[in-house]
């Protein structure tokens, strides 16, 4: 019985050792048929009013955390909004307008290095027109 087990074990070892001796073979496609799905596009933000955005910026308390020259604010809790184009480039998440809108509605989506994720998420509840106004003011 021991001899049979030993022979079986030896044959199994040889069989396993022989498997894959030709290298790993990966399947490759001969071609592609059909069409690719259309990429999703981000819906355009409504046209905003920069003057209304400026009033909203002050009334929503943005001046208490951000520096932004056109608003006359110089707070340092949040990022310096005079540098929004630079931040948008660093984030690489779409156009300046898209970046600003996302920063207002989903502030944790991108955190500028050197700052903490402390911006309230409640601004996502603003009406779309007010968000558009803020974006227009911040990107003018």
Residue pairs with C-beta under 8 A, 6 or more apart in sequence:
42 94
42 98
45 97
45 98
45 101
45 128
45 131
45 132
45 135
46 128
46 129
46 132
47 132
47 136
48 129
48 131
48 132
48 133
48 134
48 135
48 136
48 137
49 132
49 133
49 136
50 133
50 136
50 137
50 140
51 137
52 130
52 133
52 137
53 133
53 134
53 135
53 136
53 137
53 138
54 70
54 71
54 137
56 130
56 133
56 134
56 137
57 63
57 68
57 71
57 134
57 137
57 138
58 71
60 123
60 126
62 68
62 71
62 73
63 71
63 72
63 73
63 75
64 73
64 75
64 77
65 75
65 77
65 78
65 119
66 73
66 75
66 77
66 78
66 79
66 80
66 81
67 73
67 74
67 75
67 76
67 80
67 81
67 82
68 80
68 81
68 82
68 138
69 82
70 137
70 140
71 137
77 118
78 115
78 118
78 119
79 87
79 112
79 115
81 138
84 96
84 99
84 100
84 138
84 139
85 96
87 99
87 110
87 112
88 94
88 95
88 96
88 99
88 100
90 112
91 99
91 110
93 99
93 102
93 109
93 110
94 102
96 139
97 135
97 139
99 110
100 134
100 135
100 138
100 139
101 131
101 135
102 109
102 110
103 109
103 110
103 119
104 123
104 124
104 126
104 131
104 134
104 135
105 123
105 124
105 131
106 121
106 124
107 117
107 119
107 120
107 121
107 123
108 117
108 119
108 121
111 117
123 131
126 134
